[in-house]
Amino acid sequence: MQNQKNFTTFLWGAPFIGSIGRSMYDIAIIWLILDITNSEKLTGLITMTAYLPAIFFGLFVGAAVDMYSKTKVMAFATLMQAIAVLGIPLFLLFDIRLAWVIMILAFFHNGFSLPFLPAFNAYLPTQIEKDKLLKANSIVNIAWQMAVFIGPIVAAYALTIISIESLFYVTVICYIITAFVIINAPKDEVEKENIDFSNILKKTYQGLIYLNSKKTLRFIIILTILSNLFVMGPAIVGIPILVKIALGGTVSNFFICEASVGLGMLLGTTFVYNFGDRFTHGKLFLTGLFIDGASFCLYYFIENMTQMYILSFCHGIGIPLLIISRVAMMQKNIPEKLLGRIFTIISISIISMAAFSSGIIGFLSDIVKNAQFLGIAEFPFVSIQNTGIQTIFLLFGVGAGLCGIVGFLHPKIKHLN
């Protein structure tokens, strides 16, 4: 009974409390970098650098996740993230506002975050029956999306009282509480084996060979990579540029935009929880993939913050459809002993594309903006009514939406459950 209570607390508490801290961190860090550098190109470059740990080390994290207790991995990763984040306000306290210092701390924060999500997704099937995984993942996403909705609202109000630097202390507190919740969750049993670099390489190779033999799952990951190439940069770097530079908004406006996305995700998750079983997981995934990308096209027409809030809400609806269904498909169709490695490959594909996409958004925004300034009418989709970043949203949104359409043309994905 106590184990069940602790697991329920974990199922809600870990994603909710941890994500409140993470949502505050994600918004505060990008705004802080933009404020320190006052440069779209540097903001994109620094954001890209912070994701490099996934590219360098991410592939081997999955093997370690499969070899260690998932709860221990999650607790360790969360505590190390807290330590990395704590460095940011401490440096700012001594008036050290150097972009490269923030970049290094963000690098370590993102590096220690790598094993958390694969470990979390691999842990759930050890505690939940397969036919209940879709609803369980919906519960997790409700907790996560409530945090994405509540976190920015609380932060926007808090900023009327405290500085943006103080939000990093809140993130640290949230991470420590999350680690405590994880430590008290039921432990998963892991077969003891030699843990050394050669064994990690062997396990990683086995995961890649398995994935290569599953053509449909491999194509799902390819679609994920292409989609995230188009959506992650605009989502991470493009939105703050659009709010701050194009619309002249404040950090509080930015927080409300993120909260609107969270509210839309709550609606999407509620739909999946209540009606998801009426559709195949594949159809849910592809529908979410299309909405996630195509909704960005509408950002081209935004003229004020009210429109920004509404479209942010609409964009958020599609995100849980693709995330919940993709996780459930993997949990049901992949052997438990390989889940950590496969989920890590998915995480790497998302994070790597986030890095690359974030890096090019600032440069492309400058190119399009300069084209407008020079009056180059032949430049595609550029007009004096729309900023460079809005044109980027249109072009990238079309690319991401096409990923969903291509997926529906695949003979097997839409039937996968």
Disulfide bonds with the S-S distance in Angstrom:
none
